[in-house]
Amino acid sequence: MTTAPWRDPALTASARVDDLLSRMTLEEKTAQLYGVWVGADTDGDGVAPLQREMTSDYDWDELITRGLGQLTRPFGTAPVDPALGAQALARAQRRIAEAGRFGIPALAHEECLAGFTTWRATAYPVPLAWGASWDAELVEEMAGAIGRDLRAVGVHQGLAPVLDVVRDPRWGRVEETIGEDPYLVGTIGAAYVRGLERAGIVATLKHFAGYASSAGARNLAPVRAGVREFADITLPPFEFALREGGARSVMAAYTDTDGVPASADPGLLTELLREEWGFTGTVVADYFGVGFLQSQHRIAGTEAGAAHAALAAGLDVELPTLKCYGTPLIEAVRAGEVPEALIDRAARRVLLQKCELGLLDEDWNPEPTERIDLDSTANRALARRLAEESVVLLDNPDGLLPLAPDTRIAVVGPRAADALAMLGCYSFPSHVLTHHPDIPMGIEIPTVLQALRTELPDAKVTFAEGCGVDDPDTAGFEEAVARTAEADVCVAVLGDRAGLFGRGTSGEGCDVTDLRLPGVQGELLDSLVATGVPVVLVLLTGRPYALGRWHGRLGAVVQAFFPGEEGGPAVAGVLSGRVNPSGRLPVSVPQLPGGQPWTYLQPPLGLAGEVSNLDPTPLYAFGHGRSYTEFVWEDFGGTAPELTTEGTYDLSLTVRNAGDLAGAEVVQLYLHDPVASVTRPDVRLVGYRRLELAPGESRRVTFRFHAELSAFTDRRGRRVVEAGDLELRLASSSADVRHTARLRVTGPVRELGPDRRLRCETAVS
């Protein structure tokens, strides 16, 4: 028998929360609005910006008597055995529930950008590799597995995915993004959200909004994106993930846009997100983002002022720990400086989410009920599939790949024999374990060298490191050149070391001035090429690097974006031919290290032309990728080429695998708008379909293009469909067009609302 209406599961969540709020003191309501980072280290290097400066002291036993909103990263702060950690979390939740008057547990959150960021959990490929797979269904399957692992240990919320669209590849967090195109980011990101949410985990969209557009590619730098860039490139992935994925949480970005920090922007967090888009979940701070309003943005003079600005804008929860939403906020409310109604609004949103999660129910039980295995055989199989699909064969001009099974191979490079070469900065070994050098990795991560020896047991494989990732020492060149001169082929495995805040060549706070390979790796590659032995370049990176210096001088080029714990076997499988490469670039690969920032979404003045001597045309275009089989595109056709601003146009073609190997082709649909009322990207992705084909097999794919997919933001800030000519281009990359359909859109200018079509539907027969 229930003791109060708020405990009654027969009532609506809204009625239950209204009853609960009416019984709570100001302190108890405010306690629902912050997290506590129990294991945070205030000494030395941290895993969040300015962690040491922004972490406050508190009395845990006294604090939890008021209740507690969130527990920050109980598994992701230090190595903890998952089974023991689940029991410890359950005990902590019992203490929190027993200490407060209402028995409400905290909501526990964790990072899950490339898998559950905890010890002994599967390290999946990074999001840039998800984009390279162009396989939303597989990404959704992976997210479901991550979500189930989170739930198994008592976690409720995952801080992923990152939906920032790459605007400058020098930015350190490129590895965390899905790519440089909003349609690709939106469709893949929404799939990840669906998988996480269907597993019962609250997905948190990051970083809302504009973070990747920071000036000069510097982390946390101001954003100077224009209104139309913000509306047409930055925001659409978030719309996808909310409408198609059902995300229940959004994280406010650190950055400011045109002088207004996202964490204090009611136009962004309330008017757009809630009133226009209809979002009903919670908005959480990026770590220390509320305090940054005082210390970094300086739009508030006190902690209470920062809390007021954030709450008024619509930011509900301060993470990772209390600083502004604790005592300073309570005192400001008592003094009449902050309306208590703002506390009530945010607390209601938090408690509604806790109600949805069952945390207000009398039969709530924090004890783990399943056997805990965070790196199961099934997980590893998923990680392997995604890694294999994400490897991109950039070039293979003379068919050097696949390698002969009994050849002599010199494996050279600083990434060849290092397990960490597979992992991004939010994988636990790179993110946390570097602070615990005596703790073992916790998961098996075969290197490229190990995997290649397994893949080609009859080959004679030698190894020389050559150089470090980013040190200037060339002493190892001599041995690397000697091993190469003795071989039939050299496999040069180069790339990045993921880290945080300057402790890596890629990752959060690891921004670069240009797109040269780190350290002396470029010089090492020059030395290997000079031997005359064919060189296969394998890149394990978190961003694209300029490769024009070696174009035409390499036997083959293979790109993998931090492919996770099964990345070594995936890359080795491509080299041996066991895996037919099917990845496609989610970002352009530049010709030269300068001339940035540049992505393929350029209006005419952003393209090569006579107005400048600098040619920004990439060496390998967005969407590019080669295969070991041949695909023939034929029987192209479409419906009547005239449609209204409310109409649709179908275009189809047949793709046939004309080779001897099974493989996957990615058919991409681009839009070219010759004349519009504002400048438009020369081409932009509006649809794609990945096709798995056996030798000799054919499939017909049809794209249903709706006129709303041509919409853009006009001079008055409206999203409109204009009449005029359009071109639809079926292509294997943004630069390799196979078929073009010319359309005529008729009718008056049509303004669209938040229910506009986002996706180009496809069908395969």
Disulfide bonds with the S-S distance in Angstrom:
none
